[in-house]
Amino acid sequence: MTVPIYQIGEDFAAAMDAQDPLAHFRERFFFPKTKTGNECLYLCGHSLGLQPKTARSYSEQALHDWAEFGVEGHFHAKEPWVPYHRLLTRQTAVLVGADPVEVVTMNSLTANLHLMMASFYRPTSQRHKILVERGAFPSDQYAVNSQIRFHGFDPSTSLIELTPRDGESCMRDVDVESLIEREGASIALILLGGVNYATGQVFDMAEITKAGHRKGCVVGFDLAHAAGNIPLQLHDWGPDFAVWCTYKYLNGGPGCIGGCFVHERHARAWKLPRFAGWWGHDEEVRFQMGPEFHPMPGAEGWQLSNPPIMALGPLRASLEIFSEAGIERLRAKSRSLTGYMEFLLDQKASPKFSVITPREGHRRGAQLSIRLAHGGRKICEKLANEGVIGDWREPDTFRVAAVPLYNSYQDVYRFAQRFEAVL
Ligand SMILES: Cc1ncc(COP(=O)(O)O)c(C=O)c1O
């Protein structure tokens, strides 16, 4: 893709917006307002995506059908509830580069992570370690530590953390691969974020999967910050599983139901241990209420419960917008927008801040993580009071993301101006 030659004036931002073929998607989302009633400068889609204007109608349809049909809505609602989750399957599969049989929308991220580890973390005395990135999102750390203990091992000897070199914030690909090469024989599971939540670094998931499998490790990814942010090719890259949430770049709404990928090679792995529930049971005979569990093939066989229909509606609305826009076009705009933000911040270079996200476009998504030398929390709060919404991560990082579905070049320009002023 050709990277535009950025210019410093606001005219450049206005001209870029005028020629942006995706600019009109902004109108499809609600923007929060400041106390004075102006639209916020919202750069927080890496934390909670905005509400698609069509979200309400889907949730209202579910409420309407519930009122109209009661329990019969499972079969007679406008979109019957029993197969409702499948309305999301094809679009989800396209977004993460999977076959439909490999994906399902269910539960929440951490719950899915545990379900996946119940099946795919099978430690032995020789091979019991889990490889994670240092400073992985706390929920992942708690989950892996508790799984290690659950199997009678000790995190102090069964957890390996990938660590950046001294003085660096991000991991080098070559270090990841050499660690896998060195330690792989004792690693049962490699579990990394596809995009690191703190730095915004994108991991080379294809190479990590290859390296892990060469050494006999199971490979899984937490795609909370990757799904809807960068194009993914999960089927071809070949990890064993992946999990993600849908309330960040996927705009499903707070606490929205999560996503899960299980590679096709495990679709009929009936002997794989799993924690079962009736919604994962063969749907042809589910309502015969028999005592024996026969899982459905593919990711659907890991479902536990019937899904919350009202929560699926907003996600469905958002996925429809994604299919119209197309993840490749979104990625091209995203690289350009984030590059523009970096360019403007470079113009304002100061010892008071540094961007810790990788500078290479292919090694980051929409997010830039800005390390603030002093008083970062106050700076972040002051910006928020002015309606400039990013978020603060202890101890020193301010995260912002220009999301290509609804952010503009002028948003980025105004952010850089406000950031400099508050700094
Ligand atoms: C990388 C990552 N993993 C896990 C979680 C936890 O997600 P959930 O609360 O949906 O389980 C989050 C939430 O922000 C996250 O960013």
The ligand as a MOL file (V3000), in Angstrom:
LIG
                    3D

  0  0  0     0  0            999 V3000
M  V30 BEGIN CTAB
M  V30 COUNTS 16 16 0 0 0
M  V30 BEGIN ATOM
M  V30 1 C -6.1100 -8.8570 26.1260 0
M  V30 2 C -7.3290 -9.0980 26.9870 0
M  V30 3 N -7.5530 -10.3170 27.4820 0
M  V30 4 C -8.6150 -10.5640 28.2800 0
M  V30 5 C -9.5200 -9.5700 28.6070 0
M  V30 6 C -10.6600 -9.8950 29.5000 0
M  V30 7 O -11.8490 -9.9800 28.8020 0
M  V30 8 P -13.2270 -10.4710 29.4480 0
M  V30 9 O -13.5460 -9.5360 30.5680 0
M  V30 10 O -14.2130 -10.3170 28.3230 0
M  V30 11 O -13.0600 -11.8680 29.8990 0
M  V30 12 C -9.3260 -8.2870 28.0820 0
M  V30 13 C -10.2800 -7.1980 28.4060 0
M  V30 14 O -10.1100 -6.0540 28.0870 0
M  V30 15 C -8.1850 -8.0420 27.2700 0
M  V30 16 O -7.9320 -6.8150 26.7740 0
M  V30 END ATOM
M  V30 BEGIN BOND
M  V30 1 1 1 2
M  V30 2 1 2 3
M  V30 3 2 2 15
M  V30 4 2 3 4
M  V30 5 1 4 5
M  V30 6 1 5 6
M  V30 7 2 5 12
M  V30 8 1 6 7
M  V30 9 1 7 8
M  V30 10 2 8 9
M  V30 11 1 8 10
M  V30 12 1 8 11
M  V30 13 1 12 13
M  V30 14 1 12 15
M  V30 15 2 13 14
M  V30 16 1 15 16
M  V30 END BOND
M  V30 END CTAB
M  END
